[in-house]
Amino acid sequence: MYNFAITDAENGVIGGIGLMPNSPTDVHALAMEIGYWLSEDYWGRGIMSEALPVFRDWAFEVARPDMQRLAAVVFEGNVGSARVLVKAGFVFEGTHRCAAFKEGRILDEHIHAMTREDWRKLSAEGRIADGDID
């Protein structure tokens, strides 16, 4: 598991981004899940739109060079998060209905994913991020 803080010079930690591997002996061993969050005070500033492509590239290049699939789950109603994923090249694949219970509500989960081949196409198009994970 890899977890990184997203920080602001003035306020310290304002969010996080991470990568969750599946069991190395499981049939899903070459697939991972990405997750992220950002303090509401920082929404709409393009911070996650900048961080996600850098982290995505790091995940495919460094963290797991054998990874074939990177997926993300977005709870229903979180349009901004879905937009960030699509902007970073992820594809909406479908919905797991009534799959989560959060803050007293039953929610659908919207699945977005990118394959290694999708990522290679982004690279060929010059859409790989210029950034570092520190």
Sequence and secondary structure as in RCSB ss.txt:
>XXXX:A:sequence
MYNFAITDAENGVIGGIGLMPNSPTDVHALAMEIGYWLSEDYWGRGIMSEALPVFRDWAFEVARPDMQRLAAVVF
EGNVGSARVLVKAGFVFEGTHRCAAFKEGRILDEHIHAMTREDWRKLSAEGRIADGDID
>XXXX:A:secstr
 EEEEEEETTTEEEEEEEEEE  TTSTTTTEEEEEEEE GGGTTSSHHHHHHHHHHHHIIIII TT  EEEEEEE
TT HHHHHHHHHTT EEEEEEEEEEEETTEEEEEEEEEEEHHHHHHHHHTT        
